[in-house]
Each structure stands twice: as structure tokens, then as C-alpha cells.
Amino acid sequence: MDRRSFVGSIVASLVAASTAIHGQTPEKIWRIGVLAPGAAPAKGKSDPFGRGALASGLAALGYVAGRNLIIEDRYADGRRERLPEPGVELVGSTGVAWRLSTVS
């Protein structure tokens, strides 16, 4: 074995070892904020704002809550004048807000 082959095999071994040490990069966690004008649904009650449908649709695209997705909810408790406060809070924590509304 000549010197060039020996050095090349050493370099290749070091590169392979360094990529194995670093491993897989963690998956990005996406955050979505949901802002609803009504009150938060009681535990075990129906989802009047479609949050479950949102989570299901995103799961079909590969975004799974608890793995690579966090959905944060904020509610205005039926007082529309209160919407800016949780809205600012959501944008500050997620960078994105999705406003749900009901027909009234």
C-alpha cells in the first residue's frame, strides 16, 4: 500500500466516524397558535372550533402533535374586545396565529 492510499483511507475513516458521532439532526418542531373568540371547550365536550379537524389534517401531512407539532390555543371567552390580548400572546410564542370565528 502506498502512502497516498494509506492517508486516503485514514481520512475516509475519520469522516465516516465524525458523521456517525453527530448522528441524525433533530426534527424541527412547528408551533401553531389557534385564536378563538369563544370560551375554551370543557374537557370531554365537542370541539366547536374545529381544532380536532386541524390536527387531523396536519397529521395526514406528517405533522403530529407531540412529535413535530405543538398547537397552542387561546380563547377570548366570548368577548371579542378581548381578542387582541391572546392574539399578541400567541404571535409572541409561535410567530403564527390562526383565528377561528363563528358565524354570528
C-alpha positions as CSV (number, residue, x, y, z in Angstrom):
1,M,0.0,0.0,0.0
2,D,1.5,3.4,-1.0
3,R,1.4,6.4,1.2
4,R,-1.4,8.1,-0.7
5,S,-3.8,5.2,-0.3
6,F,-3.0,4.9,3.4
7,V,-3.6,8.6,4.0
8,G,-6.8,8.5,1.9
9,S,-8.2,5.5,4.0
10,I,-7.4,7.3,7.2
11,V,-9.2,10.5,6.1
12,A,-12.2,8.4,4.9
13,S,-12.3,6.7,8.3
14,L,-12.3,10.0,10.2
15,V,-15.0,11.5,8.0
16,A,-17.2,8.4,8.5
17,A,-16.6,8.4,12.2
18,S,-17.5,12.1,12.5
19,T,-20.8,11.8,10.7
20,A,-21.7,8.8,12.9
21,I,-20.9,10.8,16.1
22,H,-23.1,13.7,15.1
23,G,-26.0,11.4,14.3
24,Q,-29.3,12.5,13.0
25,T,-30.3,16.1,13.4
26,P,-33.5,16.5,15.5
27,E,-36.7,17.2,13.6
28,K,-37.9,20.8,13.6
29,I,-40.9,21.4,15.9
30,W,-43.5,23.5,14.3
31,R,-45.8,25.7,16.5
32,I,-49.2,26.9,15.5
33,G,-51.4,29.2,17.5
34,V,-55.2,29.0,17.4
35,L,-57.1,32.1,18.5
36,A,-60.9,31.6,19.1
37,P,-63.5,34.2,20.0
38,G,-65.5,31.8,22.2
39,A,-64.7,30.1,25.5
40,A,-62.5,27.1,25.8
41,P,-64.4,23.8,25.4
42,A,-64.9,21.8,28.6
43,K,-63.0,18.6,28.8
44,G,-64.7,15.8,27.0
45,K,-67.0,18.1,25.1
46,S,-67.2,18.6,21.4
47,D,-64.8,20.8,19.5
48,P,-66.9,23.8,18.2
49,F,-63.9,25.5,16.5
50,G,-62.5,22.5,14.5
51,R,-59.2,22.1,16.4
52,G,-59.5,18.3,16.0
53,A,-60.0,18.7,12.3
54,L,-56.9,20.9,12.1
55,A,-54.8,18.4,14.0
56,S,-56.1,15.5,11.8
57,G,-55.4,17.3,8.6
58,L,-51.9,18.2,9.7
59,A,-51.3,14.6,10.8
60,A,-52.2,13.4,7.3
61,L,-49.4,15.7,6.1
62,G,-46.9,14.3,8.6
63,Y,-47.2,16.9,11.3
64,V,-48.0,15.0,14.6
65,A,-48.9,16.8,17.8
66,G,-46.3,16.0,20.4
67,R,-43.7,14.8,17.9
68,N,-43.0,17.7,15.5
69,L,-46.0,19.9,16.1
70,I,-47.3,22.0,19.0
71,I,-50.8,23.6,18.8
72,E,-51.4,26.4,21.3
73,D,-54.9,27.5,21.9
74,R,-56.1,30.9,23.3
75,Y,-59.7,31.9,23.8
76,A,-61.4,35.3,24.2
77,D,-64.2,33.8,26.4
78,G,-66.9,35.2,24.2
79,R,-65.7,38.8,24.5
80,R,-64.5,40.0,21.1
81,E,-62.9,43.1,22.6
82,R,-60.5,40.7,24.4
83,L,-59.2,39.1,21.2
84,P,-56.1,41.3,20.8
85,E,-54.6,40.2,24.2
86,P,-54.4,36.5,23.5
87,G,-53.6,37.3,19.9
88,V,-50.4,39.2,20.8
89,E,-49.6,36.4,23.3
90,L,-49.9,33.8,20.5
91,V,-47.8,35.6,17.9
92,G,-45.1,36.2,20.5
93,S,-44.9,32.5,21.4
94,T,-45.5,30.9,18.0
95,G,-44.8,33.5,15.3
96,V,-48.1,32.5,13.6
97,A,-51.7,32.8,14.7
98,W,-54.8,31.2,13.1
99,R,-58.1,32.9,14.0
100,L,-61.2,30.9,14.2
101,S,-64.5,32.5,14.1
102,T,-68.2,31.5,14.2
103,V,-71.0,33.0,12.2
104,S,-72.9,35.5,14.2
